[in-house]
Amino acid sequence: MEGFISAFVNGLFMGAVYTSFALAISLVFGVMKIVNFFQCSLITAGMYGIYYMWSVFHLEPYIGVFIVIPILFVFGYALHDVLVLPLFKRERAYVIEPISVLLLTAGIWLVLDNTYLLVFGSQFKAVKSIISGATFNVGGITISIARLVAFVGGLLVTYGLYWFLNNTQLGKGMRATAQNREAAALCGVNVYRMYNIAFGVGAAVIAIGAAFLMPFFYVDPNVGFAFDMKSFIIVVLGGMGSIPGTLLGGLIVGVVEGVTGQFVSGTYAGIAVFLVFVLCLVLRPQGLLGRETL
């Protein structure tokens, strides 16, 4: 029983980290109605940024993230403005998922990941934070402090993004663009600027998730892909474009993965996550907190 509870708690903590990455996909899809395939490359970039803040400047991940956040925001903003936005300007019709944009984001993903491989090499790198191996016991259950910080941080990031979208002028502009970009443009909203900012904010959120993850994980040029796949599952599971749904989906995926991993191998734990995902698609295609669309 103690092993089950420990797996449940650690899965819950890990689910909050998944949520931090999935929020970027949820935000971009909610505003732009596209799936960003190079999000995995942004995850890798954020993790490398945190690592080099630690290895070069000796900054703890929770301090170095304040440098990585603006860098990744500018990186995401610039990538979208220079490469992705011209396709949106060319496709004037209101479409759900422009094929050209999907292909472009997939191409950017391949280019960035291979660039990381050339620049950083294929070696695994890890951060040795002051809390990396720190634990404490509660009722016989061993809890990792780094994972607990990641859990609390993931909840705060989710709330912060939800508050930003609902209580700031910029966030309301992004929501208006998400609802109807033509109507938002008629009301004076610069929809293309909203798209750029959505990409930038998503990249910044990824940087925060990377800071929570690095004290107990590693980075290599392809590490973002595994988290990206889970992020897509989480977003669809919770409901595309729903911030609360993304949090719920992340926690469910983390718990399913953690609990099943206690009794079977990691491969079967991954299969269990996909089974939950397929079951959700069959019973509630719009996601747990998503809205039905015609």
C-alpha positions, 0 to 999 in steps of 0.5 A, spaced: 500 500 500 505 504 501 508 503 494 502 504 491 501 511 495 508 513 493 507 511 486 500 515 486 503 521 489 510 521 485 505 520 478 501 526 481 507 531 481 510 528 474 503 530 471 504 537 473 510 537 469 507 534 463 502 540 464 507 545 464 509 543 457 502 541 455 499 548 456 503 551 450 500 546 445 493 548 448 495 556 448 497 555 441 491 551 439 486 555 442 488 561 439 491 559 432 487 553 431 493 549 429 498 543 432 505 546 433 509 540 431 516 543 433 514 544 441 518 538 442 524 542 440 522 548 444 522 543 450 529 541 448 531 548 448 528 550 454 532 544 458 539 546 454 538 553 457 537 551 464 542 546 464 547 551 461 545 557 466 547 552 471 554 549 468 556 556 466 554 561 470 552 556 476 545 558 477 540 554 480 534 552 475 529 556 479 534 562 478 536 561 471 529 560 469 528 568 469 534 569 464 531 563 460 524 565 460 525 572 456 530 568 451 525 563 449 519 568 449 523 572 443 525 565 440 518 563 439 516 569 437 521 570 432 520 563 429 513 564 428 513 571 426 519 570 421 517 563 418 510 561 420 506 568 420 507 569 412 503 562 411 497 565 415 497 572 411 497 568 405 491 563 407 486 568 408 480 563 409 478 562 416 481 554 416 481 550 422 488 546 421 492 549 415 496 543 412 502 548 410 503 550 417 503 543 419 508 541 414 512 547 416 512 546 424 514 539 422 520 541 418 522 546 423 522 541 428 527 536 424 531 542 423 532 544 430 533 537 433 538 536 428 541 543 430 541 541 437 545 534 435 550 538 431 551 543 437 551 540 443 552 533 441 549 526 443 551 526 450 546 526 456 547 532 461 544 533 468 543 538 473 545 537 480 541 542 484 541 543 491 535 539 492 536 534 486 536 528 491 533 531 497 527 527 500 522 527 506 518 522 509 510 523 510 507 516 514 512 512 511 512 515 504 518 518 501 517 524 497 522 528 492 522 535 494 524 537 487 518 533 484 514 537 490 516 543 487 515 541 480 508 540 482 506 546 486 510 550 480 505 547 475 499 549 479 501 556 479 503 556 472 496 553 470 493 558 474 497 564 472 496 563 465 489 562 466 489 569 470 493 572 464 488 570 459 482 572 463 484 578 466 489 582 462 487 586 456 492 582 452 489 576 454 482 578 452 485 580 445 488 573 445 481 570 447 477 574 442 482 572 436 481 565 438 473 565 438 473 569 431 479 572 428 475 576 423 471 579 428 477 581 433 480 584 427 474 589 426 474 591 433 481 593 432 485 587 435 492 585 431 490 578 430 497 576 427 501 580 433 496 575 438 499 569 434 506 571 435 505 573 442 501 566 443 507 562 441 512 567 445 508 566 451 507 558 450 515 558 449 516 562 456 511 557 459 515 551 456 522 554 460 518 554 466 516 547 466 524 545 464 526 549 470 522 544 474 524 538 470 531 539 470 533 538 477 531 530 477 531 529 469 536 529 464 537 533 457 539 530 450 537 533 443 531 528 442 528 529 449 523 533 448 519 528 443 517 524 449 514 530 453 511 532 446 507 526 445 505 526 452 503 533 451 499 532 445 495 526 449 494 531 455 491 536 451 486 532 447 484 528 453 483 535 457 479 538 451 483 542 446 484 549 448 482 548 455 487 550 460 483 547 466 482 541 462 490 541 460 491 541 468 486 535 469 489 531 463 496 532 465 494 530 472 491 523 470 496 522 465 501 522 471 498 518 475 496 513 470 503 512 468 506 512 475 501 507 478 502 502 472 509 503 472 509 501 479 507 494 477 509 493 470 515 495 466 515 503 463 513 500 456 506 497 459 505 504 463 506 508 456 501 503 453 496 504 459 496 512 458 494 510 450 489 506 452 486 511 457 487 516 451 483 512 446 478 510 451 477 518 452 476 519 444 471 513 444 467 516 450 468 523 450 471 526 443 471 533 445 475 531 451 474 531 459 473 539 459 472 540 452 466 543 448 462 539 443 463 542 436 459 541 430 
